Amino acid sequence: MKKTVSYQPLKSALVALDLTEMDDYLIQYAALLNNILPLERIFFVHAAKDLELPVELLEEYPDLVQPLDESIEADIRRKVKQHFNSTDTEINCIIQEGSPIETILKLCKVKGVDLILMGRKKNLRGSGIVSSRIARKCPCSLMLITEDFPLAIQKILLPVDFSSHSGLAAKLGWDVHQETKAELLAVHMYSVPTGYHTTGKSYQEFAEIMKGHAEKAYQKFLAKYEIPDEVPCEFVLTRDGKYSDLTYDFAEQKQVDLIIIGSKGRTSAASVLMGSVSEKLVYLDSHIPVLIVKAKGENMSFLDALLRI
């Protein structure tokens, strides 16, 4: 039996920090999101392989009595306070020793996190946490931003394929639209099947047929997920199947401030892959924030195995 997915508003978020300049941008964007969709809890997390100060350093500087983790936490809390001075959201700072990827994934399970917020560096120093590995394995939605993100959300793009995961993304997009009054635009990429010539139709004729089917499917999609039909959709014909590149090019052309896309998660414990378009958007050199919406918990088989290690 096919498992159904249901929409759940975001209530908690985990912000992955690496103690570089990128942290300032992540904290700022977390505050922006919290103003739009108030969260109940936010976890600001830093994980390092070694939090202990070297013995030689302590011998040379005996006044360094404060444990390193407490020093890091104090610095993070100071930065957070600059943007979260007055909020009803519960703020938590977690400093742990261990692999950043495993720490983030385990905390997502233990804390019931709905959204991970991570940086994707363009020009800043450091490689940052490997967002693609998190994206493949996390049991919740994921948002990626670069240091040059838009300061306001005025236009949102929803790439849709009419799947249930696209439905989750559309519901979240509608929530953001209602709070921000940002323009909401959907896009559907379609193609002509390879055997079209057997029908006696030309390529252009069959392209029109495919577009007509997509237009009807979009109206059914809106009705199913209770999205007002005032949300327009543009239908883009592609010949080469490079949906991710076309999606980003379309987003650039329309000057959107946020891409919200559904993820087709699979439950294989060995390799949990997203839908091809959302996965490839992780790798694109994009300044546009990307929010990949997952059905919460759909990768739990991997995490359950991880927590038993």
C-alpha positions in Angstrom: 0.0 0.0 0.0 1.3 3.4 -1.0 2.1 5.6 2.1 0.3 8.9 2.1 2.0 12.1 3.2 0.3 14.9 5.0 1.2 18.6 5.4 2.4 19.7 8.8 3.4 23.3 9.6 7.0 23.9 10.6 7.3 24.1 14.4 11.0 23.6 15.0 14.3 24.2 13.2 17.9 23.3 13.5 20.5 25.9 12.4 23.9 24.2 11.5 26.8 26.5 12.4 30.5 26.0 11.7 32.0 29.0 13.5 32.8 30.9 10.3 31.4 34.2 8.9 28.6 32.1 7.4 27.0 31.7 10.9 26.1 35.4 10.9 24.1 35.0 7.7 22.4 31.8 8.9 21.3 33.4 12.2 20.0 36.4 10.3 18.0 34.3 7.9 16.7 32.1 10.8 15.3 35.3 12.3 13.7 36.3 9.0 12.0 32.9 8.8 10.9 33.1 12.4 9.2 36.4 11.7 7.3 34.9 8.8 6.4 31.5 10.3 6.9 31.7 14.1 8.6 28.6 15.3 8.2 27.0 18.7 11.9 26.0 19.0 15.1 26.7 17.3 18.3 24.7 17.9 21.6 26.5 17.0 24.1 23.6 16.7 27.8 23.3 16.3 29.6 20.0 16.2 33.4 19.6 16.2 35.6 16.6 16.1 37.6 17.8 19.1 36.4 20.4 21.6 39.4 19.9 24.0 42.1 22.5 24.1 45.6 21.1 23.5 47.5 20.4 26.8 50.5 22.4 25.4 48.2 25.4 24.9 46.8 25.2 28.5 50.3 25.0 29.9 51.3 28.1 27.9 48.2 30.0 28.8 47.0 28.8 32.2 44.3 31.5 32.3 42.3 29.7 29.7 40.2 28.0 32.3 36.8 28.2 30.5 36.0 25.0 28.7 36.0 25.5 24.9 32.4 24.4 24.5 31.2 27.0 27.0 33.1 29.7 25.2 31.6 28.7 21.8 28.1 28.6 23.3 28.5 32.1 24.8 29.7 33.5 21.4 26.8 31.9 19.6 24.2 33.2 22.1 25.6 36.7 21.8 25.1 36.6 18.0 21.7 35.1 18.3 20.6 37.7 20.8 21.3 40.4 18.2 18.5 39.1 15.9 16.2 37.3 18.5 16.1 40.0 21.2 12.4 39.7 21.7 10.7 36.4 20.7 8.5 33.7 22.2 10.5 31.1 20.4 12.5 28.7 22.6 16.2 29.2 21.8 18.6 26.4 22.4 22.4 26.3 21.7 24.0 22.8 21.4 27.7 22.3 21.3 28.8 18.7 20.8 31.9 16.7 20.0 31.7 14.4 17.0 31.0 14.3 13.3 28.9 17.3 12.2 26.8 15.2 9.8 26.0 12.4 12.3 25.4 15.0 15.1 22.9 16.9 13.0 21.1 13.8 11.8 20.8 12.4 15.3 19.6 15.6 16.8 16.9 15.9 14.1 15.6 12.5 15.3 15.9 13.1 19.0 14.5 16.6 19.0 11.9 16.1 16.4 13.2 18.8 14.1 11.0 19.9 11.2 13.6 22.0 9.2 17.4 22.2 8.9 18.9 25.5 7.9 22.4 25.3 6.4 24.8 27.5 4.5 26.1 26.9 1.0 29.2 29.1 0.7 30.0 30.9 -2.5 32.9 33.2 -1.7 33.4 32.8 2.1 36.3 30.8 3.4 35.9 27.2 4.5 34.1 24.3 2.9 31.2 24.3 5.4 29.2 21.2 6.3 28.5 19.0 3.4 24.9 19.9 2.6 24.4 17.4 -0.1 25.0 14.5 2.3 22.6 16.0 4.8 20.1 16.6 2.1 20.1 12.9 1.1 19.7 11.5 4.6 17.8 14.0 6.8 14.3 13.1 7.9 12.9 16.5 7.6 12.8 19.6 5.3 16.1 21.4 4.4 16.8 25.0 3.6 20.1 26.2 1.9 21.2 29.8 1.7 24.3 31.6 0.5 25.9 34.7 2.0 24.2 36.9 -0.7 20.6 35.9 0.0 17.8 38.3 -0.7 16.9 40.4 2.4 13.2 40.1 1.8 10.9 37.4 0.4 8.8 39.1 -2.4 8.5 36.4 -5.0 8.4 32.6 -4.4 8.8 29.9 -7.1 7.1 26.5 -6.7 8.4 23.9 -9.2 5.6 21.3 -9.3 5.2 17.8 -10.8 1.8 17.3 -9.2 3.1 14.6 -6.8 2.2 14.5 -3.1 5.6 16.0 -2.3 5.0 18.9 -4.6 1.7 19.3 -2.7 3.5 19.6 0.6 5.8 22.3 -0.9 2.8 24.2 -2.3 1.0 24.2 1.0 4.1 25.6 2.7 4.5 28.1 -0.1 0.9 29.3 0.4 1.6 29.7 4.1 4.6 31.9 3.4 2.6 33.8 0.8 -0.1 34.5 3.3 2.3 35.9 5.9 4.5 37.9 3.5 2.1 38.7 0.7 4.9 37.6 -1.6 4.0 36.8 -5.2 3.6 33.0 -5.6 4.4 31.5 -9.0 4.4 27.8 -10.0 6.3 26.3 -12.9 5.9 22.8 -14.5 8.5 21.3 -16.8 7.1 18.9 -19.3 8.5 17.0 -22.3 7.3 15.0 -25.3 7.6 11.2 -25.0 10.0 9.6 -27.3 7.3 7.5 -29.1 5.2 10.5 -30.1 5.8 9.8 -33.9 3.8 6.5 -33.7 0.7 8.6 -33.1 1.0 10.4 -36.4 1.3 13.7 -34.7 4.2 16.1 -35.2 6.5 17.1 -32.3 4.8 20.5 -31.9 1.3 18.9 -32.1 2.2 16.4 -29.4 3.8 19.2 -27.3 0.5 21.0 -27.3 -1.3 17.8 -26.2 1.2 17.4 -23.3 0.7 21.0 -22.3 -3.0 20.6 -22.3 -2.8 17.6 -20.0 -0.4 19.4 -17.7 -2.8 22.4 -17.5 -5.7 20.1 -16.5 -3.5 18.3 -14.0 -2.5 21.6 -12.4 -6.1 22.6 -11.7 -6.7 19.2 -10.1 -3.5 19.6 -8.1 -4.6 23.0 -6.8 -8.0 21.6 -5.8 -6.5 18.6 -4.1 -4.2 20.6 -1.9 -6.7 23.5 -1.4 -4.5 26.1 -3.0 -6.5 29.0 -4.6 -6.5 28.9 -8.4 -5.2 32.5 -8.4 -1.7 31.0 -8.2 -0.5 31.1 -11.8 1.6 28.4 -13.4 3.9 28.6 -16.4 4.5 25.4 -18.4 8.0 25.0 -19.9 8.8 22.5 -22.6 12.1 20.8 -22.4 13.9 18.6 -24.9 17.0 17.6 -23.0 15.6 16.8 -19.6 17.8 19.2 -17.7 15.0 20.1 -15.3 17.2 21.5 -12.5 19.1 23.9 -14.8 15.9 25.0 -16.4 14.3 25.5 -13.0 17.1 27.7 -11.8 17.3 29.6 -15.1 13.6 30.2 -14.8 14.0 31.4 -11.2 16.7 33.8 -12.2 14.6 35.1 -15.1 11.6 35.7 -12.8 13.9 37.2 -10.1 12.5 35.1 -7.3 13.7 35.3 -3.7 12.9 31.7 -2.7 12.5 28.3 -4.3 10.3 25.9 -2.5 10.4 22.4 -4.0 9.2 19.0 -2.9 11.5 16.1 -2.4 10.7 12.5 -3.5 12.3 10.7 -0.6 12.9 7.0 -0.6 13.4 4.8 2.4 16.4 2.7 1.5 18.7 2.7 4.5 21.7 2.4 2.2 21.1 5.5 0.1 18.2 7.8 0.6 17.9 9.9 -2.6 15.8 12.9 -3.3 14.0 13.6 -6.5 16.5 14.5 -9.3 15.5 18.1 -9.6 15.6 19.0 -5.9 18.8 17.0 -5.5 20.6 18.8 -8.3 19.5 22.2 -6.9 21.7 21.5 -3.9 24.7 21.6 -6.2 23.9 24.6 -8.3 25.8 27.8 -7.8 22.7 29.7 -6.7 22.3 32.8 -4.6 18.5 32.0 -4.3 17.6 30.2 -1.1 16.2 26.7 -1.7 13.8 25.1 0.6 13.5 21.3 0.0 10.3 20.0 1.6 10.2 16.5 2.8 7.5 14.5 4.5 8.8 14.4 8.0 10.3 11.1 9.0 10.4 9.4 5.6 14.1 8.7 6.0 13.7 7.3 9.5 15.0 3.8 8.6 18.4 5.3 8.0 18.4 7.3 11.2 17.2 4.4 13.3 20.2 2.4 12.1 22.5 5.4 12.7 21.2 5.8 16.3 22.0 2.2 17.1 25.7 2.7 16.1 
